[in-house]
Each structure stands twice: as structure tokens, then as C-alpha cells.
């Protein structure tokens, strides 16, 4: 069973690994939870999705600070 690790450092390799792991995690556990209509499992998976969402935003804020010259103010 694929597992998704909460947290992690804010660096490119960690972000890439976390994204790959989360994709696999969703392919297996999220699909199964939706197909079986399991509210407990779905609640757990939504919490994992929330963690991933916040992780990516934390990574974005770090990049915005560390690489401000690459920011596009028109977006």
C-alpha cells in the first residue's frame, strides 16, 4: 500500500519526491475510497490532501522569497 509522508523539507528534491508519492497515493487509496464509498477513509485522505496543499504553498512562498527575481507580477 502506498503511503504519503506528511511534512518534509522545503527543497526541490523533497517537493518532487512528495509529488510523485502523492500521485501514487491518490491512484491507489483515493480511487478505492471513492469506489467503496468509505467515509472514514475519505476523511483521512482529505486530511492528506490538505497537508499536500499546504506543503506546496509553503514551497511556493519559499521560492518567492529565495528567487524573487523570477516572480511574474502579472500572474
C-alpha positions, 0 to 999 in steps of 0.5 A: 500500500502506498503511503504519503509522508506528511511534512518534509523539507522545503527543497526541490528534491523533497517537493518532487519526491512528495509529488510523485508519492502523492500521485501514487497515493491518490491512484491507489487509496483515493480511487478505492475510497471513492469506489467503496464509498468509505467515509472514514477513509475519505476523511483521512485522505482529505486530511492528506490532501490538505497537508499536500496543499499546504506543503506546496504553498509553503514551497511556493512562498519559499521560492518567492522569497529565495528567487524573487527575481523570477516572480511574474507580477502579472500572474 
